[in-house]
Structures are given as C-alpha cells and as structure tokens.
Amino acid sequence: MVVLLLLIDERWEHRPAERLAWAQLKIWLLDQAGQRSALDQREVVERTAYYVAQMRDAGMAASSLPSADTVVRACLDAIPVSLDHVAVLTDRQNLHALERQQMLDSRRAKNLPDL
C-alpha cells in the first residue's frame, strides 16, 4: 500500500486536472491501510493530517477534504494512552524508573498532537 501512496503523489503532481480525484483516492487508501493493518493507526492519522494540510496549502477546496475537526479527532483518538495512564516523572533524574513501554507510550502521546 505504501507504494500505491507514493504512486498517487506522483500522479497528483503531474496531472493537475485530476488532482481532486487523486486526493480523494489517497485519503481513501490511507483509511484502508489503517483498516487492513497495513499501517498502524498513528501512522495513518499522521499521514492523513500532513496530506490534508498539504492539499489545503495547494489550494484544494476544503469541502473536498476531511474537516479539521475530523483530522484532529483522529489524532486525539490515536494517542496510545489516556491522561490518567501516561507516565509522569516528578524527578527528571529518575528516567530509569519507567518501563520501556511507558516511555514509548508517553512519547507518542506527547508528539502526536504536535502535528
């Protein structure tokens, strides 16, 4: 599926008259990649958010793209841990007290909203 995503990017650039169709196809393909586990949910929402931003910057009509609310909700839903379960340190010197998975989940939770 990643190859198809790259192919769509190439077609989008070289066929301006068909850009709307290519953009809609890429958004659909990203959704399918998440549903079929070809990409994990975090990667799907990151790619979708960046792509929607790129399409808006290129002047594509907002009505043909997922809304900002939809994109933000997907990003928030992809955060791997809830606020109640995120690992928090009161002493920065004690990083080794956290388990590896706690650190990874906390880092993903911190970085995902930065999109």
GUMARKE-558926 format. One record per atom (N, C-alpha, C, O): residue number from 1; atom name; x negated, y, z negated. Coordinates in Angstrom, 2 decimals. Atoms other than C-alpha are relative to their C-alpha. Example, Ala and Ser with C-alpha at 12.3 -4.5 7.8 and 13.67 -1.06 7.14 Angstrom:
BEGIN
SITE  resi  name        X        Y        Z
SITE     1     N    -0.89    -1.19     0.00
SITE     1    CA   -12.30    -4.50    -7.80
SITE     1     C    -0.90     1.20     0.00
SITE     1     O    -1.94     1.18    -0.66
SITE     2     N     0.82    -1.19     0.06
SITE     2    CA   -13.67    -1.06    -7.14
SITE     2     C     0.77     1.09    -0.73
SITE     2     O     0.26     2.20    -0.90
END
This chain:
BEGIN
SITE  resi  name        X        Y        Z
SITE     1     N    -0.81    -1.20     0.00
SITE     1    CA     0.00     0.00     0.00
SITE     1     C    -0.85     1.26     0.00
SITE     1     O    -0.45     2.29     0.55
SITE     2     N     0.89    -1.17     0.04
SITE     2    CA    -2.90     2.35    -0.66
SITE     2     C    -0.41     0.38     1.42
SITE     2     O    -0.52     1.57     1.74
SITE     3     N     0.36    -0.27    -1.39
SITE     3    CA    -3.90     2.01     3.00
SITE     3     C     1.15     0.72     0.71
SITE     3     O     0.92     1.64     1.49
SITE     4     N    -1.16    -0.66    -0.60
SITE     4    CA    -0.37     2.98     4.03
SITE     4     C     0.09     1.46    -0.46
SITE     4     O     0.42     2.34     0.33
SITE     5     N    -0.02    -1.37     0.51
SITE     5    CA    -0.55     6.05     1.80
SITE     5     C    -1.03     0.87     0.73
SITE     5     O    -0.74     2.02     1.07
SITE     6     N     1.04    -0.74    -0.73
SITE     6    CA    -3.79     7.12     3.50
SITE     6     C     0.41     0.23     1.45
SITE     6     O     0.16     1.30     2.01
SITE     7     N    -0.46    -0.14    -1.38
SITE     7    CA    -2.29     6.50     6.93
SITE     7     C     1.05     1.10     0.11
SITE     7     O     1.05     1.88     1.07
SITE     8     N    -1.02    -1.04     0.00
SITE     8    CA     0.68     8.71     6.07
SITE     8     C    -0.64     1.38    -0.09
SITE     8     O    -0.22     2.31     0.59
SITE     9     N     0.70    -1.28     0.11
SITE     9    CA    -1.68    11.51     5.02
SITE     9     C    -0.59     0.41     1.35
SITE     9     O    -0.52     1.58     1.74
SITE    10     N     0.59    -0.30    -1.31
SITE    10    CA    -3.44    11.26     8.38
SITE    10     C     1.07     0.41     1.00
SITE    10     O     0.90     1.39     1.73
SITE    11     N    -1.09    -0.32    -0.93
SITE    11    CA    -0.18    11.26    10.35
SITE    11     C     0.61     1.36    -0.33
SITE    11     O     0.98     2.13     0.57
SITE    12     N    -0.60    -1.26     0.42
SITE    12    CA     1.15    14.17     8.32
SITE    12     C    -0.81     1.18     0.53
SITE    12     O    -0.24     2.17     0.99
SITE    13     N     0.86    -1.10    -0.44
SITE    13    CA    -1.82    16.33     9.24
SITE    13     C     0.04     0.21     1.51
SITE    13     O    -0.05     1.34     1.98
SITE    14     N     0.11    -0.09    -1.46
SITE    14    CA    -1.76    15.54    12.97
SITE    14     C     1.33     0.10     0.73
SITE    14     O     1.34     0.25     1.96
SITE    15     N    -1.30    -0.08    -0.65
SITE    15    CA     1.98    15.64    13.64
SITE    15     C     0.90     0.98    -0.75
SITE    15     O     1.79     0.57    -1.49
SITE    16     N    -0.74    -1.01     0.76
SITE    16    CA     3.40    18.90    12.33
SITE    16     C     1.51    -0.07     0.18
SITE    16     O     2.26     0.24    -0.74
SITE    17     N    -1.44     0.05    -0.25
SITE    17    CA     6.82    18.37    13.93
SITE    17     C     0.69    -1.09    -0.83
SITE    17     O     1.89    -1.03    -1.07
SITE    18     N    -0.56     1.13     0.73
SITE    18    CA     7.29    15.17    11.92
SITE    18     C    -0.35     0.03    -1.49
SITE    18     O    -0.19    -0.97    -2.18
SITE    19     N     0.51    -0.08     1.38
SITE    19    CA     5.97    16.40     8.55
SITE    19     C     1.06    -0.36    -1.04
SITE    19     O     0.75    -1.04    -2.01
SITE    20     N    -1.05     0.31     0.96
SITE    20    CA     9.30    16.17     6.73
SITE    20     C     0.19    -1.51    -0.13
SITE    20     O     0.27    -2.03    -1.24
SITE    21     N    -0.19     1.45     0.01
SITE    21    CA     9.75    12.53     7.71
SITE    21     C    -1.19    -0.70    -0.67
SITE    21     O    -1.00    -1.63    -1.45
SITE    22     N     1.19     0.62     0.61
SITE    22    CA     6.16    11.66     6.73
SITE    22     C    -0.04     0.26    -1.51
SITE    22     O    -0.41    -0.62    -2.29
SITE    23     N    -0.02    -0.33     1.43
SITE    23    CA     6.51    13.44     3.38
SITE    23     C     1.02    -0.86    -0.74
SITE    23     O     0.72    -1.39    -1.81
SITE    24     N    -1.03     0.83     0.64
SITE    24    CA     9.74    11.61     2.56
SITE    24     C    -0.42    -1.46    -0.04
SITE    24     O    -0.14    -2.16    -1.01
SITE    25     N     0.49     1.38    -0.02
SITE    25    CA     8.16     8.31     3.60
SITE    25     C    -1.05    -0.21    -1.09
SITE    25     O    -1.04    -1.25    -1.76
SITE    26     N     1.04     0.16     1.02
SITE    26    CA     5.17     8.89     1.32
SITE    26     C     0.61    -0.03    -1.40
SITE    26     O     0.19    -0.84    -2.23
SITE    27     N    -0.64    -0.01     1.32
SITE    27    CA     7.37     9.73    -1.67
SITE    27     C     0.72    -1.32    -0.23
SITE    27     O     0.66    -1.88    -1.33
SITE    28     N    -0.68     1.30     0.12
SITE    28    CA     9.45     6.60    -1.00
SITE    28     C    -1.02    -1.11    -0.24
SITE    28     O    -0.80    -1.98    -1.08
SITE    29     N     1.02     1.04     0.14
SITE    29    CA     6.30     4.48    -0.63
SITE    29     C    -0.64     0.04    -1.38
SITE    29     O    -0.93    -1.01    -1.95
SITE    30     N     0.53    -0.09     1.36
SITE    30    CA     4.90     5.79    -3.91
SITE    30     C     0.97    -0.63    -1.00
SITE    30     O     0.55    -1.35    -1.91
SITE    31     N    -1.01     0.60     0.87
SITE    31    CA     8.16     4.83    -5.60
SITE    31     C    -0.03    -1.52     0.12
SITE    31     O     0.04    -2.22    -0.89
SITE    32     N     0.06     1.44    -0.21
SITE    32    CA     7.99     1.36    -4.05
SITE    32     C    -1.26    -0.62    -0.60
SITE    32     O    -1.21    -1.72    -1.14
SITE    33     N     1.26     0.50     0.57
SITE    33    CA     4.36     0.94    -5.13
SITE    33     C     0.14    -0.18    -1.51
SITE    33     O    -0.40    -1.12    -2.08
SITE    34     N    -0.24     0.14     1.44
SITE    34    CA     5.47     1.53    -8.72
SITE    34     C     0.94    -1.14    -0.31
SITE    34     O     0.71    -1.88    -1.26
SITE    35     N    -0.97     1.07     0.24
SITE    35    CA     8.44    -0.82    -8.49
SITE    35     C    -0.59    -1.38     0.25
SITE    35     O    -0.21    -2.34    -0.41
SITE    36     N     0.60     1.30    -0.34
SITE    36    CA     6.34    -3.60    -6.96
SITE    36     C    -1.33    -0.23    -0.70
SITE    36     O    -2.04    -1.19    -0.40
SITE    37     N     1.22     0.11     0.80
SITE    37    CA     3.46    -3.07    -9.39
SITE    37     C    -1.29     0.06     0.82
SITE    37     O    -2.31    -0.46     0.39
SITE    38     N     1.22    -0.20    -0.78
SITE    38    CA     1.00    -2.20    -6.62
SITE    38     C    -0.85     1.09    -0.64
SITE    38     O    -2.08     1.06    -0.55
SITE    39     N     0.67    -1.05     0.77
SITE    39    CA     0.15     0.90    -8.67
SITE    39     C     0.69     0.07    -1.36
SITE    39     O     1.89    -0.19    -1.46
SITE    40     N    -0.66    -0.13     1.30
SITE    40    CA     0.75     1.44   -12.37
SITE    40     C     0.79     1.30    -0.05
SITE    40     O     0.58     2.20     0.77
SITE    41     N    -0.92    -1.14     0.08
SITE    41    CA     3.37     3.97   -13.45
SITE    41     C    -0.75     1.32    -0.11
SITE    41     O    -0.35     2.31     0.51
SITE    42     N     0.78    -1.22     0.16
SITE    42    CA     0.78     6.55   -14.49
SITE    42     C    -0.56     0.46     1.34
SITE    42     O    -0.50     1.64     1.67
SITE    43     N     0.59    -0.37    -1.28
SITE    43    CA    -0.91     6.45   -11.10
SITE    43     C     1.07     0.47     0.99
SITE    43     O     0.84     1.39     1.77
SITE    44     N    -1.09    -0.40    -0.88
SITE    44    CA     2.42     6.68    -9.26
SITE    44     C     0.44     1.43    -0.31
SITE    44     O     0.59     2.25     0.61
SITE    45     N    -0.48    -1.34     0.33
SITE    45    CA     3.54     9.77   -11.18
SITE    45     C    -1.08     1.05     0.26
SITE    45     O    -0.76     2.17     0.66
SITE    46     N     1.07    -0.94    -0.30
SITE    46    CA     0.13    11.43   -10.85
SITE    46     C    -0.06     0.29     1.49
SITE    46     O    -0.11     1.45     1.90
SITE    47     N     0.06    -0.18    -1.46
SITE    47    CA     0.02    10.85    -7.10
SITE    47     C     1.21     0.77     0.51
SITE    47     O     1.10     1.63     1.38
SITE    48     N    -1.22    -0.69    -0.42
SITE    48    CA     3.62    11.98    -6.72
SITE    48     C    -0.06     1.47    -0.37
SITE    48     O     0.28     2.33     0.44
SITE    49     N     0.07    -1.40     0.44
SITE    49    CA     3.07    15.15    -8.75
SITE    49     C    -0.97     0.80     0.86
SITE    49     O    -0.65     1.90     1.29
SITE    50     N     0.97    -0.70    -0.84
SITE    50    CA    -0.04    16.10    -6.79
SITE    50     C     0.53     0.16     1.43
SITE    50     O     0.34     1.21     2.05
SITE    51     N    -0.51    -0.06    -1.37
SITE    51    CA     1.65    15.29    -3.48
SITE    51     C     1.12     1.04     0.13
SITE    51     O     1.14     1.81     1.09
SITE    52     N    -1.09    -1.00    -0.03
SITE    52    CA     4.77    17.33    -4.27
SITE    52     C    -0.59     1.41    -0.06
SITE    52     O    -0.14     2.29     0.66
SITE    53     N     0.64    -1.32     0.09
SITE    53    CA     2.56    20.27    -5.27
SITE    53     C    -0.67     0.37     1.32
SITE    53     O    -0.59     1.51     1.78
SITE    54     N     0.66    -0.23    -1.28
SITE    54    CA     0.56    19.90    -2.06
SITE    54     C     1.03     0.36     1.08
SITE    54     O     0.80     1.27     1.88
SITE    55     N    -1.03    -0.26    -1.01
SITE    55    CA     3.73    19.83     0.05
SITE    55     C     0.64     1.38    -0.22
SITE    55     O     0.95     2.08     0.74
SITE    56     N    -0.55    -1.33     0.27
SITE    56    CA     5.12    22.91    -1.68
SITE    56     C    -0.98     1.09     0.41
SITE    56     O    -0.58     2.12     0.96
SITE    57     N     1.02    -0.97    -0.42
SITE    57    CA     1.84    24.75    -1.10
SITE    57     C    -0.07     0.11     1.52
SITE    57     O    -0.41     1.16     2.06
SITE    58     N     0.03     0.00    -1.46
SITE    58    CA     2.06    23.75     2.56
SITE    58     C     1.26     0.62     0.60
SITE    58     O     1.38     0.74     1.82
SITE    59     N    -1.19    -0.68    -0.48
SITE    59    CA     5.45    25.44     2.78
SITE    59     C     1.20    -0.88     0.26
SITE    59     O     2.18    -0.43     0.85
SITE    60     N    -1.15     0.89    -0.20
SITE    60    CA     7.74    22.42     2.81
SITE    60     C     1.15     0.45    -0.90
SITE    60     O     0.93     0.88    -2.03
SITE    61     N    -1.19    -0.43     0.74
SITE    61    CA    11.27    23.21     1.68
SITE    61     C     0.15    -0.81    -1.28
SITE    61     O     0.04    -2.04    -1.28
SITE    62     N    -0.14     0.66     1.30
SITE    62    CA    11.81    22.45    -1.99
SITE    62     C     1.16    -0.99     0.00
SITE    62     O     1.13    -1.98    -0.74
SITE    63     N    -1.17     0.89    -0.03
SITE    63    CA    15.16    20.83    -1.15
SITE    63     C    -0.32    -1.37     0.58
SITE    63     O     0.44    -2.31     0.37
SITE    64     N     0.36     1.29    -0.58
SITE    64    CA    13.37    18.04     0.74
SITE    64     C    -0.98    -0.79    -0.88
SITE    64     O    -1.39    -1.89    -0.52
SITE    65     N     0.95     0.63     0.93
SITE    65    CA    11.08    17.18    -2.20
SITE    65     C     0.68    -0.26    -1.34
SITE    65     O     1.70     0.35    -1.64
SITE    66     N    -0.53     0.16     1.36
SITE    66    CA    11.74    15.84    -5.69
SITE    66     C    -0.08     1.32    -0.76
SITE    66     O    -1.04     2.08    -0.59
SITE    67     N     0.00    -1.25     0.77
SITE    67    CA    12.64    18.67    -8.05
SITE    67     C    -1.12    -0.01    -1.03
SITE    67     O    -1.65    -1.06    -1.40
SITE    68     N     1.01    -0.12     1.05
SITE    68    CA    10.15    19.98   -10.58
SITE    68     C     0.44    -0.74    -1.25
SITE    68     O    -0.38    -1.37    -1.92
SITE    69     N    -0.50     0.72     1.17
SITE    69    CA    12.39    18.59   -13.33
SITE    69     C    -0.20    -1.50     0.13
SITE    69     O    -0.58    -2.17    -0.83
SITE    70     N     0.18     1.44    -0.23
SITE    70    CA    12.26    15.12   -11.78
SITE    70     C    -1.46    -0.40    -0.15
SITE    70     O    -1.77    -1.42    -0.77
SITE    71     N     1.44     0.30     0.07
SITE    71    CA     8.47    15.22   -11.45
SITE    71     C    -0.49     0.07    -1.44
SITE    71     O    -1.22    -0.81    -1.90
SITE    72     N     0.43    -0.16     1.40
SITE    72    CA     7.94    16.50   -15.00
SITE    72     C     0.56    -1.13    -0.87
SITE    72     O    -0.16    -1.67    -1.71
SITE    73     N    -0.60     1.09     0.79
SITE    73    CA    10.36    13.93   -16.46
SITE    73     C    -0.75    -1.30     0.24
SITE    73     O    -1.00    -2.05    -0.70
SITE    74     N     0.76     1.21    -0.31
SITE    74    CA     8.49    11.14   -14.66
SITE    74     C    -1.36     0.02    -0.69
SITE    74     O    -1.82    -1.01    -1.19
SITE    75     N     1.29    -0.11     0.69
SITE    75    CA     5.19    12.43   -16.06
SITE    75     C     0.14    -0.25    -1.50
SITE    75     O    -0.66    -0.96    -2.10
SITE    76     N    -0.21     0.19     1.44
SITE    76    CA     6.56    12.58   -19.58
SITE    76     C     0.34    -1.46    -0.31
SITE    76     O    -0.11    -2.00    -1.32
SITE    77     N    -0.35     1.40     0.21
SITE    77    CA     8.03     9.09   -19.24
SITE    77     C    -1.19    -0.92     0.14
SITE    77     O    -1.20    -2.02    -0.42
SITE    78     N     1.19     0.83    -0.22
SITE    78    CA     4.63     7.77   -18.14
SITE    78     C    -1.01     0.08    -1.13
SITE    78     O    -1.98    -0.67    -1.14
SITE    79     N     0.92    -0.08     1.13
SITE    79    CA     2.90     8.84   -21.34
SITE    79     C     0.08    -1.32    -0.76
SITE    79     O     1.18    -1.73    -1.16
SITE    80     N    -0.02     1.37     0.49
SITE    80    CA     1.88     5.47   -22.79
SITE    80     C     0.37    -0.19    -1.47
SITE    80     O     0.65    -1.31    -1.90
SITE    81     N    -0.34     0.13     1.42
SITE    81    CA     2.60     6.21   -26.45
SITE    81     C     0.90     1.14    -0.41
SITE    81     O     0.89     2.22     0.18
SITE    82     N    -0.85    -1.07     0.51
SITE    82    CA     5.15     8.16   -28.40
SITE    82     C    -0.83     0.89    -0.94
SITE    82     O    -1.91     0.51    -1.38
SITE    83     N     0.68    -0.93     0.89
SITE    83    CA     4.16    11.14   -30.51
SITE    83     C    -0.22    -0.62    -1.38
SITE    83     O    -1.22    -0.34    -2.04
SITE    84     N     0.11     0.65     1.30
SITE    84    CA     4.76     9.02   -33.62
SITE    84     C    -1.13    -1.04    -0.04
SITE    84     O    -1.63    -1.37    -1.12
SITE    85     N     0.99     1.07    -0.02
SITE    85    CA     2.25     6.40   -32.47
SITE    85     C    -1.35     0.40     0.58
SITE    85     O    -2.26    -0.42     0.68
SITE    86     N     1.27    -0.44    -0.56
SITE    86    CA    -0.50     8.49   -30.95
SITE    86     C    -1.05     0.02    -1.12
SITE    86     O    -0.76     0.39    -2.26
SITE    87     N     1.07     0.05     1.00
SITE    87    CA    -3.84     8.07   -32.72
SITE    87     C    -0.50     1.42    -0.26
SITE    87     O    -0.82     2.17     0.66
SITE    88     N     0.45    -1.33     0.40
SITE    88    CA    -4.86    11.16   -34.63
SITE    88     C    -1.12    -0.16    -1.02
SITE    88     O    -1.04    -0.97    -1.94
SITE    89     N     1.10     0.01     0.95
SITE    89    CA    -8.11    11.78   -36.42
SITE    89     C     0.00     1.29    -0.79
SITE    89     O     0.15     2.38    -0.22
SITE    90     N     0.14    -1.21     0.80
SITE    90    CA    -8.42    14.17   -39.29
SITE    90     C    -1.47     0.38    -0.11
SITE    90     O    -1.79     1.53    -0.39
SITE    91     N     1.43    -0.23     0.06
SITE    91    CA   -12.20    13.83   -39.25
SITE    91     C    -0.61    -0.41     1.34
SITE    91     O    -0.66    -1.60     1.64
SITE    92     N     0.55     0.30    -1.33
SITE    92    CA   -13.83    14.07   -35.79
SITE    92     C    -1.23    -0.90    -0.06
SITE    92     O    -1.61    -1.50     0.94
SITE    93     N     1.17     0.85     0.14
SITE    93    CA   -16.85    12.24   -37.14
SITE    93     C     0.36    -1.48    -0.08
SITE    93     O    -0.52    -2.33     0.00
SITE    94     N    -0.43     1.36     0.23
SITE    94    CA   -14.77     9.10   -37.60
SITE    94     C     0.65    -0.63     1.24
SITE    94     O     1.63    -1.35     1.11
SITE    95     N    -0.56     0.55    -1.23
SITE    95    CA   -14.08     8.18   -33.94
SITE    95     C    -0.04    -1.52     0.05
SITE    95     O     0.81    -2.15     0.67
SITE    96     N     0.14     1.46    -0.04
SITE    96    CA   -15.24     4.61   -34.50
SITE    96     C     1.06    -0.71    -0.82
SITE    96     O     1.18    -1.93    -0.76
SITE    97     N    -1.06     0.61     0.79
SITE    97    CA   -12.35     4.04   -36.88
SITE    97     C     1.20    -0.39     0.88
SITE    97     O     2.02    -1.22     0.48
SITE    98     N    -1.10     0.32    -0.90
SITE    98    CA    -9.95     3.93   -33.93
SITE    98     C    -0.31    -1.26     0.80
SITE    98     O    -1.46    -1.54     1.13
SITE    99     N     0.15     1.14    -0.89
SITE    99    CA    -9.36     0.79   -31.93
SITE    99     C    -0.11     0.52     1.43
SITE    99     O     0.35     1.62     1.73
SITE   100     N     0.21    -0.42    -1.39
SITE   100    CA   -10.29     0.96   -28.26
SITE   100     C     1.32     0.35     0.68
SITE   100     O     1.41     1.39     1.35
SITE   101     N    -1.28    -0.24    -0.67
SITE   101    CA    -6.68     0.72   -27.05
SITE   101     C     0.67     1.28    -0.52
SITE   101     O     1.31     2.00     0.24
SITE   102     N    -0.55    -1.24     0.56
SITE   102    CA    -5.62     3.51   -29.42
SITE   102     C    -0.66     1.21     0.66
SITE   102     O     0.02     2.18     1.00
SITE   103     N     0.71    -1.11    -0.64
SITE   103    CA    -8.30     5.77   -27.94
SITE   103     C     0.45     0.17     1.45
SITE   103     O     0.67     1.30     1.90
SITE   104     N    -0.43    -0.08    -1.40
SITE   104    CA    -7.30     4.91   -24.36
SITE   104     C     1.41     0.57     0.13
SITE   104     O     1.66     1.45     0.95
SITE   105     N    -1.38    -0.49    -0.04
SITE   105    CA    -3.60     5.47   -25.01
SITE   105     C     0.08     1.48    -0.36
SITE   105     O     0.82     2.23     0.27
SITE   106     N    -0.01    -1.41     0.41
SITE   106    CA    -4.25     8.76   -26.78
SITE   106     C    -0.59     0.89     1.09
SITE   106     O    -0.09     1.99     1.34
SITE   107     N     0.60    -0.78    -1.08
SITE   107    CA    -6.49     9.96   -23.97
SITE   107     C     0.97     0.13     1.17
SITE   107     O     1.11     1.21     1.74
SITE   108     N    -0.98    -0.07    -1.09
SITE   108    CA    -3.86     9.07   -21.35
SITE   108     C     1.15     0.93    -0.38
SITE   108     O     1.63     1.69     0.46
SITE   109     N    -1.09    -0.87     0.46
SITE   109    CA    -1.18    10.81   -23.42
SITE   109     C    -0.44     1.46     0.05
SITE   109     O     0.36     2.35     0.37
SITE   110     N     0.52    -1.38    -0.02
SITE   110    CA    -3.39    13.90   -23.66
SITE   110     C    -0.16     0.51     1.41
SITE   110     O     0.16     1.67     1.68
SITE   111     N     0.34    -0.44    -1.35
SITE   111    CA    -4.37    14.02   -19.99
SITE   111     C     1.18     0.08     0.95
SITE   111     O     1.18     0.92     1.84
SITE   112     N    -1.09     0.04    -0.97
SITE   112    CA    -1.10    13.22   -18.21
SITE   112     C     0.75     1.31     0.12
SITE   112     O     1.05     1.71     1.25
SITE   113     N    -0.71    -1.28    -0.18
SITE   113    CA     0.69    16.50   -18.98
SITE   113     C    -0.83     1.09     0.66
SITE   113     O    -0.28     2.12     1.03
SITE   114     N     0.84    -1.01    -0.63
SITE   114    CA    -2.29    18.41   -17.54
SITE   114     C     0.18     0.07     1.50
SITE   114     O    -0.43     0.92     2.15
SITE   115     N    -0.21    -0.04    -1.45
SITE   115    CA    -1.08    17.66   -14.04
SITE   115     C     0.53     1.29     0.36
SITE   115     O     0.79     1.55     1.54
END
